[in-house]
């Protein structure tokens, strides 16, 4: 089954970078940056760093694995905490940005607070809840 990797990207100003998805016939929603692990990726972490480069033209440092879940398609999704120091959304290069049929991808910098995240339709819901709970308990950035 396909493996997916995602990054909860934390900026130097302690905000998070999220991808707002706007698709025809659907209410807008937000997701964390990431995608599928390819056969050519040496590891989950290597796949994640590749996805960050493709989707936000960013350089990040992976802090730790934060959460794992199985999505509705039966795929395992690995969510990592990562600190990002530079990004340039205008230089993104991922294949999802090549066609007009996938809707819009908008990069947004969101305050890393439970209140700000609760206002968003951040999917999957399980990761939204996990991040907000970790923020409330003060252990989002604590070592695992």
N, C-alpha and C positions, 0 to 999 in steps of 0.2 A: 504494500500500500504506500502511496505517496507520503513523503515526509515534507513538512513545511516549517519554515523558520520565520520568526517575527522579532522585531526589536522595539522595545519601549525606549525611545531615544530621548535622553535627557541632555538638554543644552547647558552651556556654561551659566546661564541665568536661571537654572532650575525650572525651565519650562519643558514641555514635551512636544515633539514634532509628530503630528498625525496627518494622515491622508484623508481629506474629505472627498467622498465619492458622490457624484451627481450623475444619476442615470435616468434616462427617460422612463416615466411611469412608476418611479419609486421615490420615496422621500429620501433626502440626503442622509448619509451616514458616514461615520468615520472609522478608519481602521489604522492599525499600526503598520509601519513599513515592513515589508518582507515578501516572501514567496516560496516557491518550491525548491527543494534540494535537487540539484542536477547530478547525473552520474559522474560528471567531471569534477564536482566539488570534493575536496579532500576531507571535509568534515562539515558538521552542521554549522560550526562557527565560520568556516571559510565561505559557506553558502550565504550566511547572513551578511558578512562583510561585502560580498559580491552584490547582494540585493540592495544594500545601503548605497553602494556606489552607483548602481543602475537607477534606482528610484529617486534619489535625492542628490546624486553626485557628491556624497558625503564621505567623510572619514570618521570612523568611530572606534572606540575601544569597548570590547565586550566586558561587562562587569561580572555577570553570572547568569545562570539559568534561573528564571523567575517562576515559570509556570508551564505546565504541559497539559494539553487537552486533546480529546478526539472530537473532530468536527462532525457535522451531519453527513458528510461524504465518507466518513470512516478514516479520514486522514489524521495522522498525529501532527499536532502543531506545537512547536517548541517556542516559547516566548522568553526572550533574553532581555535583561537590562543592559543598556549600552550608553556610554557617554559619547556625544557627538560634538566635535569641536569646529567642524566646518561643513558647509553644505551649500549647494547652488542649484536650486530646483530648475533653473533655466537650462542647465547642462545635463539633465537626466537623460538616460539612454535605454531604459528598459523596453522590452518588446511591447508591453501593454500601452505604451505611449505612441506607438506607431500608427494605430488605426483610430478612426473617428467613431467606430461602432461600439466602443466600450464606455462611452460617457466621459465625464470630466474627472480628472485627478487634480485636486488642489491641496497643496501643502500648507498646513496651518500650524502656527506655534501657539500652544494652549498652556495656560497656567497649570502647573502640576499640583492641583488641589482637588480634594474630593468633590467640592462644590462645582468647580469648572467642568470636571469630567462627567458629573451627574447630569449636567445640562445637555450633553451630547448624546446622540444615538451611536455610541461606540460599540462596534461589533468585533468579535462575538461578545455577548452580554457577560459571559463568564469571565472574560479578561477584564472587562470594565469593572465588575464587582471586585475582582481580586486586586486590581491596582488601587481602587478607592479604599478598600479595607486595609491594605498595606500602608497607605498614606495616613489613614486614621490612627493606626497602631504605631506609626513612626518607624516601620521596618522595611520600607520599600528599598532603601539604599543600604540596609544592614546586610552584613555577610550572611550567606545561607547557612 
